[in-house]
Amino acid sequence: MSSRPRRSRFERGCQVLGLALVAGTLVSVVSGLVYAQAPRTVQDGVFTNAQAARGQAIYGKQCASCHGDALKGAQAPPLVGDVFLGTWRTQPLSELANKIRNTMPADAPGALTPPQSADLVAHLLKSGGFPAGRTELASVETVLAQIAWPQRPVAAAAAAPAVAGRVFPPLGNMAQLMRGIFFPNSNLIFTVQTHDPGAPAPAPAAGAPTGGFSWVDCMSSPCPVREAAAEA
């Protein structure tokens, strides 16, 4: 019988090394697949500081007048804090980017390009305390749709107070409110006490520019119909 030649120590070492390399490659591939399948969140550094800086410049020109310099809301809702997160927490990041892209700024919706919208999202994330990373946030919707917001633990969510609805600051003063709503409605109420709005309009008096009851006239303040009735 012929005996198998004995392998040298070098050959055995090469074989062990080869097996180790193969095993390491398999582990890397499996880990990569698991990572690729794991959902990414805005907590994973999905934007860069440079991108957030570009977004900050765009925000100052296009958004600050409505949302406030500190993103805490003015004529429009806040873009940081619990109210903001409560609105977007259950949706992928693509929804926020699309909202900015298609409806902002309010006086020129659709004026922002997809890259500018992504830069603005990066600024919002950084302002909200989320960490920056080494790769810029892509403006491709399919990529943004794979990025979610971190979910609060069930215990924390149960203990947290309910997020209030959107609160918008007033855009007018009391004088505008009185003249635009209260005065016209009170004029109508006073006028129907002496004039039946369903009655046929009487013939106009001689020399009078108009005659009879006019709801349009009573929408002004003072109401000319009511004033004429008071003088009579």
VMD Tcl script that draws the C-alpha trace (Angstrom):
set ca {
  {0.00 0.00 0.00}
  {1.19 3.47 -0.82}
  {1.04 5.98 1.99}
  {-0.24 9.53 1.42}
  {2.53 12.10 1.42}
  {2.64 14.12 4.56}
  {1.91 17.80 4.11}
  {4.35 20.27 5.38}
  {3.57 22.63 8.20}
  {3.46 25.49 5.69}
  {0.81 23.76 3.58}
  {-1.32 23.05 6.61}
  {-1.01 26.67 7.70}
  {-2.09 27.90 4.24}
  {-5.14 25.64 4.36}
  {-6.18 26.93 7.79}
  {-5.66 30.51 6.63}
  {-7.78 29.91 3.54}
  {-10.59 28.45 5.60}
  {-10.44 31.44 7.95}
  {-10.65 33.87 5.03}
  {-13.65 32.03 3.59}
  {-15.40 32.05 6.97}
  {-14.68 35.77 7.43}
  {-16.06 36.54 4.00}
  {-19.25 34.63 4.73}
  {-19.69 36.44 8.04}
  {-19.22 39.81 6.31}
  {-21.75 38.97 3.61}
  {-24.33 37.80 6.12}
  {-23.78 40.86 8.30}
  {-24.15 43.13 5.28}
  {-27.41 41.48 4.31}
  {-28.76 41.82 7.82}
  {-27.73 45.47 7.97}
  {-29.26 46.17 4.58}
  {-32.54 44.64 5.69}
  {-32.58 46.47 9.02}
  {-34.61 49.70 8.84}
  {-32.61 52.90 9.01}
  {-33.77 55.82 11.11}
  {-32.82 59.48 11.28}
  {-30.81 58.52 14.36}
  {-28.28 56.71 12.12}
  {-26.53 59.79 10.70}
  {-28.31 60.05 7.35}
  {-27.02 63.56 6.50}
  {-23.81 65.56 6.73}
  {-23.04 68.81 8.52}
  {-22.21 70.47 5.20}
  {-25.61 69.50 3.82}
  {-27.36 70.83 6.93}
  {-25.47 74.12 6.52}
  {-26.78 74.44 2.95}
  {-30.26 73.71 4.22}
  {-29.91 76.37 6.90}
  {-29.11 78.99 4.26}
  {-32.15 77.97 2.21}
  {-34.33 77.98 5.32}
  {-33.31 81.54 6.18}
  {-34.40 82.76 2.74}
  {-37.48 80.65 2.12}
  {-38.93 79.41 5.41}
  {-37.94 81.52 8.43}
  {-40.55 84.22 7.83}
  {-43.35 81.69 8.45}
  {-41.78 79.03 10.70}
  {-39.56 81.34 12.75}
  {-35.79 81.75 12.87}
  {-35.49 79.00 15.50}
  {-37.96 76.65 13.71}
  {-40.36 76.95 16.65}
  {-43.26 78.30 14.61}
  {-44.66 81.73 13.86}
  {-47.35 82.08 11.20}
  {-46.81 78.38 10.41}
  {-46.35 75.31 12.65}
  {-43.03 74.51 14.39}
  {-40.51 72.25 12.68}
  {-38.87 70.94 15.86}
  {-40.20 69.53 19.10}
  {-42.95 67.15 20.15}
  {-45.68 68.61 17.93}
  {-43.50 68.25 14.84}
  {-42.37 64.73 15.72}
  {-45.90 63.72 16.58}
  {-46.99 64.69 13.08}
  {-44.25 62.86 11.17}
  {-43.12 60.05 13.48}
  {-45.26 57.37 11.81}
  {-44.28 58.29 8.25}
  {-41.07 57.69 6.27}
  {-38.72 60.58 5.68}
  {-39.85 60.76 2.03}
  {-43.21 62.18 3.15}
  {-41.55 65.16 4.83}
  {-39.31 65.75 1.81}
  {-42.31 65.59 -0.54}
  {-44.26 68.00 1.65}
  {-41.41 70.51 1.41}
  {-40.85 69.88 -2.29}
  {-44.48 70.19 -3.39}
  {-46.01 72.78 -1.05}
  {-43.22 75.04 0.18}
  {-42.66 77.92 0.37}
  {-46.28 78.94 0.80}
  {-46.03 81.83 -1.65}
  {-44.26 79.75 -4.33}
  {-45.02 76.03 -3.89}
  {-42.90 73.73 -6.03}
  {-40.09 76.25 -6.40}
  {-37.59 74.10 -4.47}
  {-35.62 71.40 -6.25}
  {-35.33 67.85 -4.84}
  {-31.70 68.47 -3.69}
  {-32.77 71.70 -1.96}
  {-35.62 69.85 -0.25}
  {-33.16 67.20 0.96}
  {-30.86 69.93 2.27}
  {-33.78 71.47 4.17}
  {-34.64 68.10 5.69}
  {-31.01 67.78 6.79}
  {-31.26 71.19 8.49}
  {-34.48 70.17 10.26}
  {-32.89 66.95 11.48}
  {-29.80 68.68 12.82}
  {-31.92 71.37 14.49}
  {-33.95 68.60 16.08}
  {-30.85 67.09 17.67}
  {-30.33 64.14 15.33}
  {-26.68 63.23 14.58}
  {-24.87 63.93 11.33}
  {-23.02 61.24 9.41}
  {-20.53 60.92 6.57}
  {-22.98 60.51 3.69}
  {-25.35 63.19 2.45}
  {-29.08 62.61 2.51}
  {-30.14 61.57 -0.97}
  {-32.92 63.39 -2.79}
  {-34.22 60.15 -4.34}
  {-37.66 59.26 -3.03}
  {-37.01 55.51 -2.97}
  {-34.02 56.08 -0.69}
  {-35.85 58.52 1.59}
  {-38.76 56.10 1.86}
  {-36.44 53.59 3.58}
  {-35.54 56.01 6.39}
  {-37.89 56.15 9.37}
  {-38.09 58.07 12.62}
  {-37.06 56.36 15.87}
  {-40.06 55.05 17.74}
  {-40.47 55.74 21.42}
  {-40.63 52.73 23.74}
  {-44.15 51.65 24.60}
  {-43.72 52.62 28.26}
  {-42.41 56.06 27.38}
  {-45.16 56.61 24.85}
  {-47.81 55.66 27.40}
  {-46.34 57.94 30.04}
  {-45.89 60.89 27.69}
  {-48.71 63.44 27.57}
  {-50.82 63.51 24.45}
  {-49.37 65.74 21.76}
  {-51.53 68.76 21.26}
  {-52.92 69.57 17.85}
  {-51.38 72.16 15.62}
  {-51.63 75.62 17.09}
  {-51.34 78.61 14.81}
  {-50.69 82.11 16.16}
  {-53.23 84.85 15.36}
  {-52.67 86.78 12.15}
  {-54.98 89.70 12.93}
  {-55.75 92.09 15.77}
  {-58.93 92.66 17.75}
  {-60.05 95.58 15.59}
  {-59.89 93.40 12.47}
  {-61.78 90.63 14.25}
  {-64.55 93.01 15.36}
  {-64.91 94.68 11.98}
  {-64.64 91.48 9.97}
  {-66.90 89.16 12.04}
  {-68.74 90.71 14.98}
  {-69.91 94.00 13.45}
  {-71.43 92.52 10.25}
  {-73.22 89.77 12.16}
  {-74.55 92.14 14.82}
  {-75.78 94.47 12.08}
  {-77.76 91.63 10.55}
  {-79.27 90.70 13.92}
  {-80.32 94.29 14.64}
  {-81.75 94.80 11.15}
  {-84.03 91.75 11.11}
  {-85.79 93.15 14.20}
  {-87.35 95.90 12.07}
  {-87.07 94.49 8.52}
  {-88.31 91.13 7.31}
  {-85.63 89.83 4.93}
  {-88.24 87.67 3.20}
  {-90.70 90.51 2.55}
  {-90.98 92.05 -0.94}
  {-88.77 95.07 -1.37}
  {-90.77 98.32 -1.20}
  {-90.68 100.82 -4.01}
  {-87.63 103.06 -3.77}
  {-88.25 106.47 -2.27}
  {-87.89 109.47 -4.48}
  {-84.30 110.51 -4.75}
  {-83.03 107.50 -2.78}
  {-80.16 105.61 -4.43}
  {-81.46 102.28 -3.17}
  {-84.59 101.06 -1.46}
  {-85.74 98.24 0.74}
  {-83.72 95.85 2.79}
  {-80.23 94.95 1.61}
  {-78.15 92.23 3.25}
  {-75.13 93.54 1.39}
  {-75.58 96.98 2.93}
  {-75.83 95.45 6.38}
  {-72.53 93.62 5.98}
  {-70.81 96.98 6.40}
  {-70.40 98.87 9.61}
  {-72.25 100.99 10.39}
  {-75.24 99.37 8.69}
  {-77.03 102.03 6.56}
  {-80.37 100.22 6.80}
  {-80.25 100.05 10.56}
  {-79.07 103.63 10.86}
  {-81.94 104.82 8.65}
  {-84.45 102.90 10.75}
  {-83.05 104.40 13.92}
  {-83.39 107.93 12.52}
  {-87.01 107.26 11.50}
}
mol new
graphics top color blue
foreach p $ca { graphics top sphere $p radius 0.5 }
foreach p [lrange $ca 0 end-1] q [lrange $ca 1 end] { graphics top cylinder $p $q radius 0.2 }
display resetview
